[in-house]
Amino acid sequence: MTAASHWAWGAEPDPRELREVARLFADHTGLGDPAAWEPPVPFDRVRLREPRVPVPAGWSAFCTADPHDRAVRTYGQAYRDLIRAYRGDFRSAPDLVALPRDEDEITRVLEWAAAEGVAVIPRGGGTSVTGGVEARFDGPALCLDLSRMDRVLEVDPVSKAALVQAGARGPRLNAQLPPALQLRFFPQSYEFSTLGGWIATRAGGHFATLHTHIDDLVESVRALTPAGTWESRRLPGSGAGPSPDRWLLGSEGALGVITRAWIRVQDRPVHKVSVAVRFAEWAAGVAAVRDLAQSGLHPANCRLLDAREAALAGGGDGRHAVLIVGFESADHPVDDLMARALHVTAGHGGRAGQPRQAQGAAATEDQTWKSSFTRMPYLRNAYPGLGVIAETFETSITWDRFPALHEAITAETAVTCRLAFAYPDGSAPYYTVLMAADRGAELGQWDALKDRVSKLILHHGGTITHHHAVGRDHRPYYDLQRPGPFALALRAAKSALDPAGILNPGVLV
């Protein structure tokens, strides 16, 4: 595996490619100044503070204080993380990094940390965009990286389920399944994020309707806590009290270290069709998505891009909103479902392009957008040097409240928008901010904007996050959103499971 960059998404980028991406982006958007390019601070100029705790005796096989290992595990992948790492600021680096090979080594870490007062930050792929993996607190910290625990342990082909260790990244997970099966869960971070991270953050994945979150694909979860092992019974469903799985889904490492889970897998689809539908007006596209979500057709893909987002993705003309509609099945043809969906979109003035079948054909708007979707995390590597702030925020809100929220947000700042997920009662709008940076003051710029839009989201009845998790960045707004008695119950659970308060302090509670 290629070594991770100390600042970028993925491996260390080629400086020439970064400059070229920056130039193309500036030409296309008018943002940034390629002539004033600022290079990243190379790792040999990065200075980390000395570890405040030593590697415990006998741990050399799975624990390290190596500066590069600590640096690459300092941050997640938010813009505020990117800009600090780009400039060589690693003041919140963990003191130690543990890479356990089994649960016994995790237990040793938790026992030692509780005794020594060292915070433990469980880490999967480190793709958090809300400060969920940063040691943003006083006192020593250990990063508990689960990447060595990445195997598919068992497959149940009868029930179509698999037992998978939490450190398995998306590609590694699917590569270990039988050829006929697949976990249909492809977040934008799929290449680097892990099963445990998806569960801990209630990530959103492949399906735009019906099975939108990892929640819907989890059969049972196992986690280690300072108070003991937490493992739910493997069941298709249960009415036996509050769900133990639901407590761990979204727990963000604060209630335990997720080590493995039984997940529902699917037959690989053999029938697939996708169509791009254009709308002259954004509101017409929104109405079409609402009707599709309420139709019972359950398209696998139902994502609406506004005109600017579609143009930036390379699949639009800058004048039309583009809706990508897709159906898939391992059992039956889906052409009739698509025909019905296009009848619904036509009722709102949608003009459909040519269907793209599973076997291919020429590139179309939907293919171009999918390619752009997976490329985007790499493209953002160029933004700090160019002098551009590019960041996202997302929410979920009912259909009746969405127009007022959307109007308020677009009046606040220049954004692009896509409806990323669609439900019968509402949608999950996903906004992208692109603006010129005030070099050296980017964090203040973004934090001020993030605060304003977060308050707008809550004021208009949305959630502070649909699938990006709470972390440390969303915590103040999550505190306002959740009911008071539930906050008391969550604090009590945290105290019972983690009496010393060592597990990822600062998230959730």
KOLLUM-817747 format. One record per residue: residue in three letters; y negated, x negated, z negated of N, C-alpha, C in turn. Coordinates in steps of 0.2 Angstrom, whole numbers, plus 5000, padded with zeros to 4 digits. Each point is the difference from the previous one (the first is absolute). Example, Ala and Ser with C-alpha at 12.3 -4.5 7.8 and 13.67 -1.06 7.14 Angstrom:
<recs>
ALA502849344961499450045000499449965000;SER499550025004499449964999499550044997;
</recs>
This chain:
<recs>
MET500649965000499450045000499449965000;THR499550015004499449965001499650014993;ALA499749954998499650004993499450055001;ALA499950044995499450045000499449965000;SER499550035003499349974999499750014993;HIS499649964998499750014993499550055001;TRP499750025006499550055000500150065005;ALA500449995005500150045006500650054999;TRP500050055004500550055001500649965004;GLY500549984997500649975004499949924999;ALA500249975005500049925000499349985002;GLU499949944999499349975001499850015007;PRO499450035002499950025007499749945003;ASP500150005007499749955004499250015000;PRO499649954999499350004999499750035007;ARG500349975006499850025006500150085001;GLU500650024998500150075001499550054996;LEU499949974994499550044995499350005004;ARG499849955003499350005003500050055006;GLU500650005004500050045006500150074998;VAL500350024994500150074998499350024998;ALA499649964996499350014998499650015006;ARG500049965005499650015006500150075003;LEU500750025001500150065003499850064996;PHE500149994993499850064996499250015000;ALA499649945000499350015000499850035007;ASP500349985005499850025007500150085000;HIS500650024997500250075000499650054996;THR499849974994499750044995499249994999;GLY499849935002499349984999499949984993;LEU500649994996499949984993500249934999;GLY499749964996500149934998499749955005;ASP500049944999499749955004500549945000;PRO500450005006500549945001499649935000;ALA499450005002499749934999499849984993;ALA500150044996499949984993500650004996;TRP500549995003500750004998500149964993;GLU500350024995500149974994500749994999;PRO500349935000500749994999500250014993;PRO500750025000500350014993500049934996;VAL500050004994500149954996500749975000;PRO500249945002500749985000500349994993;PHE500650015000500350004994499949934996;ASP499949955004500049934996499350004997;ARG499550055001499450004996500050054995;VAL500550044999500150054995500249974993;ARG499650024995500249974993500150064996;LEU500650004997500350054995499949974993;ARG499950044995500049984993500749984998;GLU500149964995500649984998500450064997;PRO500650005000500450064997499949994993;ARG499950064997499950014993500650004996;VAL500650015003500650004997500549955004;PRO500549964997500449965004500650045003;VAL500349985005500750035002500549994994;PRO500350054998500450004994500649955002;ALA500349974995500649965001500650045003;GLY500349975005500650035003499850055005;TRP499450005002499850055005499849975007;SER500149945001499849965006500350035006;ALA500650035000500350035006499750065002;PHE499650044996499750065002499350014998;CYS499749954998499350004997499649945002;THR499350015002499649945002499350014998;ALA499749955000499250004999499749965006;ASP500450005006499749965006499350045002;PRO499549965001499450035002500050055006;HIS500449985006500050045005500450064999;ASP500550004996500450064998499650054996;ARG499549974996499650044996499450035004;ALA499849965005499450025004500250065004;VAL500650005004500250055005500250064996;ARG500050004993500250064997499450024995;THR499449985002499550024996499750075001;TYR500050025007499750065002500550045004;GLY499750065001500450055005499649995007;GLN499950055003499850005007499450045001;ALA499650024995499450035001499449965003;TYR499550035003499549955002499749964995;ARG499950034994499749964995500549944998;ASP500650015001500549944999499949955005;LEU500050035007500049955005499349965000;ILE499550034998499349965001500049944994;ARG500350024994500049954995500549945002;ALA500650025002500549955002499749965006;TYR499750035005499749965005499549954998;ARG499750014995499549954997500249964995;GLY500750004998500349964996499950024992;ASP499950064999499950024993500650034997;PHE500449964996500650024997500050004993;ARG499450024997499950004993500550044996;SER500350065003500550044997500749985001;ALA500149945003500749995001500550004994;PRO500650025001500550014994500149924998;ASP500250004994500149934997500749985002;LEU500550055001500749985002500250055005;VAL500549985004500350045005500850004998;ALA500350064999500750004999500350045006;LEU500649975003500350035005500850014998;PRO500150054996500650024997500650015006;ARG500649984998500550015005500450064998;ASP500050024994500450064997499650034994;GLU500350054998499750044994500049964994;ASP500549964999500049964994499449964999;GLU499849975006499449955000499350054999;ILE500050065002499450044999500050024993;THR500650014996500050024993499749944996;ARG500249945002499849944997499249995000;VAL499850025006499249995001499750054995;LEU500250065000499750064996500149984993;GLU500549984997500149984993499549944999;TRP500049955004499549944999499350025000;ALA499850045005499350035000499850044995;ALA500450044997499850044994499949964994;ALA500549954999499949964995499449955000;GLU499849985006499549955001499350045001;GLY500050065002499450045001499749985007;VAL500549995005499849995007500150065004;ALA499550025004500050065004500549985006;VAL500450055002500550005006499750055005;ILE499949975006499850045006500650005005;PRO500450065000500550005005499750005007;ARG500349975005499849995007500550015005;GLY499950045005500450015006499849965005;GLY499750035005499749965006499349984999;GLY499650024995499349994998499650035005;THR500150065003499650035005499550054997;SER500050004993499550054997499349995002;VAL499750065001499350005002499550034995;THR500350004994499650034994500049964994;GLY500149935001500049964994500650014995;GLY500650025003500550024996500449944998;VAL499949945003500449944998499649944998;GLU499450014999499549954998500050004992;ALA500049944997499949994993499350004998;ARG499750065001499350014999499950014992;PHE500249964996499950014993500049934996;ASP499850004994500049934996500849994998;GLY500149944999500749984997500449985006;PRO500649964998500549985005500450055003;ALA500249995006500350055004500649965004;LEU500550045001500649985004500150055006;CYS500149975006500150045005500850015001;LEU500350065000500750015000500150025007;ASP500249955005500150015007500750025001;LEU500250065002500750025001500349995007;SER499749955004500249995007500749985001;ARG500249964995500749985000500650054999;MET499850064997500450064999499950045006;ASP500349995006499850045006500750025004;ARG500550014996500650025004500250085000;VAL500350025005500350075000500749994996;LEU500150034995500549994996500650055001;GLU499950065003500550045001499750065005;VAL500450025004499950065005500550054999;ASP499750065000500450064999499950045007;PRO500549995005499950035006500150085000;VAL500350024995500250075000499350044998;SER499749984994499450034998499449975004;LYS500149955004499449975003499549974995;ALA500249954996499649974995500249934999;ALA499649964998500149934999499749984993;LEU500349954997499849974994499649935002;VAL499449994999499649955002499649964994;GLN500049945000499649964995499350015002;ALA499650004995499350015000499649965005;GLY500249935000499649955004500150005007;ALA500450055003500250005007499350025004;ARG499849965004499550025005500250055005;GLY499650045003500250055005500549975005;PRO499849955004500549975005500749984998;ARG499949964994500649984997500550054997;LEU499750064998500450054998500350045005;ASN499750015006500350045005500549955004;ALA499949945000500549955003500650004997;GLN500150024993500650004997500450065000;LEU499750055002500350075001500550005006;PRO500550045000500450015006499650025006;PRO500249985006499650015006499850075001;ALA500450054998499850075001499550034995;LEU499949964995499550034995499449964999;GLN499550034997499349975000499650044994;LEU499649964997499650034995499350015005;ARG499950075001499450015004499450014996;PHE499749944998499449994996499749945002;PHE499450015004499749945003499250004999;PRO499849984993499350004999499749945004;GLN499350005000499749955004500249934998;SER500249994993500249944997500749985001;TYR500450045004500750005000500349935001;GLU499749965003500249935001500149964994;PHE499550014995500049964994500150044994;SER499950075000500150034993500750024999;THR500250024993500750004998500150074998;LEU500750014999500250074997499750014993;GLY500149954996499750014993499250015000;GLY499749975005499350015000499850075003;TRP500450035005499950065002500150054994;ILE500549994997500250054994499450004995;ALA499849944998499549994995499450035001;THR499850005007499350025002500150075003;ARG500650035001500050075003499749995007;ALA500349955004499749995007500250055005;GLY499550015005500150045005500349965006;GLY500550045004500349965005500050035007;HIS500650015003500150015007499850075002;PHE500250054996499950075002499450034998;ALA499650035005499450034999500050074996;THR500650035001500150064997500750004996;LEU500150054996500650014996500149944995;HIS500449955002500249944996499449955000;THR499550014998499449955001500049944995;HIS500350014994499949954995500749974999;ILE500149944997500649974998500350054995;ASP499650034996500350054995500650045003;ASP499950025006500550055004500649975002;LEU500049934999500649965003500449974994;VAL499750014994500349964994500550054997;GLU500749974999500550044996500049994993;SER499949934998500049984993499749935000;VAL499849994994499649934999500349974993;ARG500049935001500249964994499449954998;ALA499850004994499449964998500249964993;LEU499849944999500049974994499450004996;THR500050024994499450014996500149954993;PRO499549984997500149974993500450044995;ALA500050075001500350044996500850025002;GLY500249975006500650015002500150025007;THR500650025003500150015007499950085001;TRP499650015006499950075002500350015006;GLU500550045001500350025006500250075000;SER499850035006500150075000500750025004;ARG500250054999500750025003499950025007;ARG500449975004500050015008500250085001;LEU499450035003500150085001499650025006;PRO500250055004499650025005499450044998;GLY500050034993499550034997500250024993;SER499650024996500150014993499550044997;GLY500250054996499550044996500049984993;ALA500349954998500149984993499449964997;GLY499550044998499449984997499549965005;PRO499549974997499649955004500449955004;SER499949985006500449955003499849934998;PRO500649974998499849924999499849965006;ASP500250025006499849975006499350015001;ARG499750064998499350015001499649964996;TRP500249984994499649964996500049935003;LEU500549985003500049935003499650005007;LEU500150055003499650015007499250004998;GLY499749955002499349994999499849964993;SER500549974997499949974994499749935000;GLU500049975006499649945002500149944995;GLY500650004998500249944996499850014992;ALA499750064998499850004994500550034995;LEU500550035003500550034995500749975001;GLY500149955004500649975001500049965006;VAL500549955001500149975006500650035004;ILE499850035006500550035004500449955003;THR500750004999500449955003500450035006;ARG500250065000500450035006499950075000;ALA500250035006500050075000500550035006;TRP500250054998500450045006499550045004;ILE500149995007499550035004500450045005;ARG499750055003500250045005499949975007;VAL500549985004499949985006500250055006;GLN499849995006500150045005500449975006;ASP500350045004500349985006499449985005;ARG500149955003499549985005499950055005;PRO499350025001499950055005500249985007;VAL500350045004500149995007499650045005;HIS499750064997499650045004499349994997;LYS499549985004499349994998499650015006;VAL499450044998499550015005499350004997;SER499549975003499449994997499450025005;VAL499550034998499550025005499349994997;ALA499549975004499350004997499650065003;VAL499750034996499650065001499349994999;ARG499550015005499349984999499750074999;PHE499449994995499650064998499349975001;ALA499650055003499349985001499650004994;GLU500250044995499750014994500549984994;TRP499849964995500449994994500250064997;ALA499650054999500150064996500650035003;ALA500050005007500650045003500749964999;GLY499949935000500649964998500350024993;VAL499550004995500250024993500350065000;ALA499750055003500350075000500850005003;ALA500149965005500649995004500549974995;VAL499849954996500449974995500250054995;ARG499550044998500250054994500550055003;ASP499950025006500550055002500749975001;LEU500049945002500749965001500349994993;ALA499649994995500349994993500250064997;GLN499750065002500250064998500550045004;SER500249975006500550035004500750004999;GLY500249954995500749994999500449955005;LEU499649985005500349955005500249934997;HIS499649984995500149944996500049945005;PRO499549985004500049945004500149944996;ALA500349955003500149944996499349965000;ASN499750015006499349975000499550055002;CYS499450004996499550065001499449974998;ARG499749945003499549974998499450005005;LEU499450034997499450015004499549944999;LEU499849975005499549955000499350025003;ASP499549994996499350025003499949965006;ALA499550015004499849975006499949934999;ARG499749984995499849924999500749974998;GLU500450034995500649964998500450005006;ALA500150055004500449995006499849955005;ALA499449995001499749955004500149934997;LEU499949994994500249944997500749985000;ALA500450055000500749985000500349995007;GLY499550015005500249985007500350065004;GLY500050064997500450055003499550065002;GLY499449994999499550065001499449985004;ASP499750055003499449985004499350014996;GLY500050014993499450004996499750065000;ARG500250055004499750075000500550054998;HIS500649994999500550054998500449984994;ALA500150054996500549994994500750005003;VAL500449964998500750005002500550014995;LEU500450055001500650024996500649975003;ILE500449964995500749985002500550044997;VAL500450045004500550044998500749985002;GLY500449994995500749985002500550044996;PHE500650005004500650034997500649955001;GLU500550004995500549965000500650044997;SER500649985003500650034997500649965002;ALA500549994995500649975002500650055002;ASP499850065000500550065001499950035006;HIS499350025002499950055005499449985004;PRO499950025007499449995003499450034997;VAL499449975001499450024997499550035004;ASP500250015007499550025005499750064999;ASP500450054997499850074999499550004994;LEU500149964995499549994995499449975002;MET500049955004499449985003499650055004;ALA500450045004499750055004499650054996;ARG500350024994499750054996499449964997;ALA500049944998499449974997499549995005;LEU500149995006499549995005499650075001;HIS500450055000499850075000499450014995;VAL500249984994499550004994499449965001;THR500149945003499449965001499650035005;ALA500350025006499650035005499650064998;GLY500250044995499650054997499449984997;HIS499949934999499449984997499649955005;GLY500250015006499749965006500349935001;GLY500549994997500349935001500349995006;ARG499949945003500349985007500549954999;ALA500650025001500649954999500149955006;GLY500149944998500249955005500850015001;GLN500249955004500750005002500549984994;PRO500550044999500549994994500349935001;ARG500149964995500449945000500750014996;GLN500549995004500750014998500249944996;ALA500550004996500349954997500149945004;GLN500250015006500249945005499549965002;GLY499450034999499449955002499650035006;ALA499849975005499550015005499449964998;ALA499550025004499449964999499650014994;ALA499649954998499650004994499550065000;THR500050044995499550064999499649994994;GLU499650054999499549994994500450004993;ASP500550035000500450004993500349934999;GLN500349975005500349935000499449954998;THR499450015003499549954999499850014993;TRP499950064997499850014993500549974995;LYS500750015001500549984996499949925000;SER499949975006500049935000499449974996;SER499450045001499449984996500150014993;PHE500450054998500150024993500349944996;THR500549975003500449944997499649945001;ARG499649995005499649945001499450004995;MET499750054998499450004996500049964994;PRO500549994996499949964994499949925002;TYR500349995006499949935003499249995002;LEU499850055004499350005002499549994995;ARG500150034994499549994995499949934997;ASN500549965002499949934998499449975002;ALA499750025006499449985003499450024997;TYR500050054996499450044998499549954996;PRO500349974995499649964995499649955004;GLY500349965004499649955004499550035005;LEU500150065002499650035005499350034996;GLY500150014994499550044996500050075001;VAL500650034999500150075001500450034994;ILE499850054997500450044995500450055004;ALA500750004999500450055003500550024995;GLU500050064997500450024995500250085001;THR500450024996500250075001500050044993;PHE500050065000500150044994500450075003;GLU500350034996500450065002500150054994;THR500150065002500150054995500450065002;SER500150054997500450065002499650064997;ILE499950055004499650064998500250065004;THR499950064997500250065003499650015006;TRP500350045005499650015006499350044999;ASP500050044995499450045000499449954997;ARG500249954997499549954997499849945005;PHE500549995004499949945004499450005004;PRO499750055004499449995004499449984996;ALA499950024994499449984995500149934998;LEU500649984998500149934999499949955006;HIS500350025005499949965006499249995002;GLU499750065000499250005001499749954995;ALA500250014994499649964995500249925001;ILE500649985001500249935001499649975006;THR500050045006499749985006499349995000;ALA499750044995499350004999499849944996;GLU500549974996499949954995500049935004;THR500549995004500149945004500350015006;ALA500049955005500350005006500749984999;VAL500450055002500849994999500350035007;THR500649985000500550035005500550044995;CYS500350055003500550044996500650015004;ARG500650004997500650035002500350054995;LEU500350055002500450044996500749975000;ALA500249974995500649965000500650044998;PHE499950054996500650044998499850075000;ALA500450055001499850075000500550044997;TYR499750054995500450044996499850075002;PRO500450054998499850075002499350024996;ASP499949974994499450024997499449955000;GLY500149945003499549955001500249945004;SER499649955000500149945004499849944995;ALA500249945003499849944997499649965005;PRO499350014999499649965005499949934997;TYR500049955005500049934999499449975004;TYR499549974996499449985003500049925000;THR499749985006499849935000499349985001;VAL499849964996499349985000499949935003;LEU499550005005499949945004499249994999;MET499849944997499349994999499849935000;ALA499449985001499849935000500049984993;ALA500249944998500149974993499349964999;ASP499850014993499549964998500449944997;ARG500049945004500449954998499949974993;GLY500550004996500049984993499950054995;ALA499950065003499950064996500450065002;GLU500649985003500450055003500350054994;LEU500249964995500450044995499550064997;GLY499449984999499550054997499950055005;GLN499949995007500050055005500550055000;TRP500649975000500650045001500150044993;ASP499949974994500150044994499550064999;ALA499449995002499550055000500250065005;LEU500249985006500250065004500750034998;LYS500449964997500750034998499850054994;ASP499649984996499850044994499750075002;ARG499650005005499650065003500550045003;VAL500549985004500450045004500650034995;SER500249964995500550024995499750064996;LYS499449994998499750064997499950065004;LEU499949995007500050065004500650035001;ILE500649965001500650035000500250044994;LEU499949984994500150044994499650065000;HIS499449995002499550064999500250055005;HIS500349995006500250055005500750024999;GLY500449984995500650024998500649965003;GLY499949945002500549965003500349964994;THR500649965002500349954996499749935001;ILE500049964995499749935001500549965004;THR500650025001500449975005500650045002;HIS500250005006500650045002500649955000;HIS499949945002500649955001499849934999;HIS499449994997499849934999500149984993;ALA500250044996500149994992499349994997;VAL500150004993499449994996499849934999;GLY500449964998499849934998499449994995;ARG499649955001499549994996499350035003;ASP500050005007499450025003499950084999;HIS500650045000499950075000500050034993;ARG500249954995500150034993499450044997;PRO499449985001499450044997500050075003;TYR500250015006500050075004500650034998;TYR500649974999500650034998499950034993;ASP499749964996499950034993499650075000;LEU499550005005499750075001500450055003;GLN500549985004500450055004500550034995;ARG500449964996500650034997499850044994;PRO500450054998499850044994500149954994;GLY499650024995499949964994500750004996;PRO500350064999500749994996500549965004;PHE500050005007500449965003499949934999;ALA499449985000499849934998500349984993;LEU499950044996500349994993500849995000;ALA500350045004500749995001500249945004;LEU499649985005500149945003499949944996;ARG499550004996499949944995500650004995;ALA500250054998500650004995500649985003;ALA500150015006500649985004500049925001;LYS499449985002499849935000500249964994;SER499750034994500149974994500850004998;ALA500350055002500750004998500549955004;LEU499850005006500449955005499849935000;ASP499349994998499749935000499649994994;PRO500349994994499750004994499549955000;ALA500149945003499549945000499550015005;GLY500050055004499550015006500049945005;ILE500649975001500049945005500050025007;LEU500350065002500150025007499450025003;ASN499849965005499450015005499450044996;PRO499849974995499450034996499450025005;GLY499750064999499450015003500150055006;VAL500750015002500150065005500250064996;LEU499950065003500250064997499650024994;VAL500149954995499750024993499749944997;
</recs>
